Amino acid sequence: MTPPVKPWITKLPTYEPGRPLEDVARELGLSGIDDIIKLASNENALGPSPLAVEAMRTEAARMHLYPDGGAYSLRNALASKLDVEPAQILPGNGSNELIELLGHVFLSAGDSIVMSERAFVIYKLMALLFNADTVSVPMRDFTHDLDAMLEAVTPETRLIFIANPNNPTGTRVTPDALERFMERVPSHVLTVIDEAYVELLAPDEQPDTLRYIREGRSVCVLRTFSKAYGLAGLRVGYAVGAPDLINTLNRARQPFNVNYMAQAAAMAALEDEAHVEATRRLVREGLDQITAALDDAGIGYVPSCVNFLLVHVGNGREVFEALQRAHVIVRPMDGYGLPEYVRVTVGTQAENEKFLKALIGVLQAV
Ligand SMILES: Cc1ncc(COP(=O)(O)O)c(C=O)c1O
């Protein structure tokens, strides 16, 4: 016998991540993973920055020590890069942890979040974890409808999530739409702008959302080292916000939430602008390669500004499974209410080629 579980916890769905290479290899009866490609979790096809790998090697010999729980050096490095105070930054165990900390701090039964219907599903799962409600607002042309999201705000709304660019649609809101939203959003709400993919945009296309924080608005910006910086396996992201907000989130975190290797690698990656630039180039070229082939084959897709795109395949779950049998892992989208799509991450040129060949073969066979 165990004590009764909180009733809403018993109903929590489990998150369906991109399938690990090892799982799929086991299922297909393969002896190793070398013949399979994973284009399912929007990881960086270039890998981690070599500077980050070097920093991890150096750190390895210190793994008997607890990390600096306050992440002093990483906070300072981020603060000087972003032109904010260290007290305005909180590193987390991936930005997923920071999303959960926002829930710990702001959400209880009766509270609600507002999000876009086809935005990152973790926001909704996190609201469920705290027994809070989710108001899901339909998109317009696969893009956040910020006017409609504002209309969905009620006195119970605590957090509004804007994923920009958005996963899984690969779209972004215009600076004008965001500005209009920021002018009208009520002050009792915290606007969380999730910029997990923002560094994949050309520097002159990256929205200056930290400005809202400098202006003292009720805004929290989330970023991660998992995407453009290629460190998804290490789990490191960060929140930027007002010192009061950061201080509150800081109280709710685990004492050593970001490990030493992650802190060291993140700092090294932050310095490696050339790697980020090479990543952007790979993504642009990969998007061109994939969309040109899809156009040629008459396969529909949602135009994307980041390292993944939604491809219109008919029965997404079946195509996902058939691609897996062809050793290509993508992501089915029925969980996002997009059963006719799969989401594919931009890989290396050879990986994109393998995906396209397999996809065209699968679609010809149905
Ligand atoms: C929009 C968005 N936000 C946050 C995350 C979480 O990233 P991480 O926890 O790896 O920092 C992801 C990961 O896919 C994402 O797509």
PDBQT file of the ligand as one rigid body, heavy atoms in Angstrom, charges set to zero:
ROOT
HETATM    1  C1  LIG A 401      10.170  25.503 -27.683  1.00  0.00    +0.000 C 
HETATM    2  C2  LIG A 401      11.034  24.693 -26.777  1.00  0.00    +0.000 A 
HETATM    3  N1  LIG A 401      11.254  25.134 -25.550  1.00  0.00    +0.000 NA
HETATM    4  C3  LIG A 401      12.025  24.459 -24.682  1.00  0.00    +0.000 A 
HETATM    5  C4  LIG A 401      12.604  23.268 -25.050  1.00  0.00    +0.000 A 
HETATM    6  C5  LIG A 401      13.379  22.522 -24.012  1.00  0.00    +0.000 C 
HETATM    7  O1  LIG A 401      14.716  22.556 -24.240  1.00  0.00    +0.000 OA
HETATM    8  P1  LIG A 401      15.782  22.107 -23.145  1.00  0.00    +0.000 P 
HETATM    9  O2  LIG A 401      15.054  21.624 -21.935  1.00  0.00    +0.000 OA
HETATM   10  O3  LIG A 401      16.592  21.072 -23.800  1.00  0.00    +0.000 OA
HETATM   11  O4  LIG A 401      16.552  23.367 -22.841  1.00  0.00    +0.000 OA
HETATM   12  C6  LIG A 401      12.417  22.755 -26.318  1.00  0.00    +0.000 A 
HETATM   13  C7  LIG A 401      13.016  21.467 -26.702  1.00  0.00    +0.000 C 
HETATM   14  O5  LIG A 401      12.720  20.847 -27.667  1.00  0.00    +0.000 OA
HETATM   15  C8  LIG A 401      11.604  23.494 -27.200  1.00  0.00    +0.000 A 
HETATM   16  O6  LIG A 401      11.355  23.027 -28.429  1.00  0.00    +0.000 OA
ENDROOT
TORSDOF 0
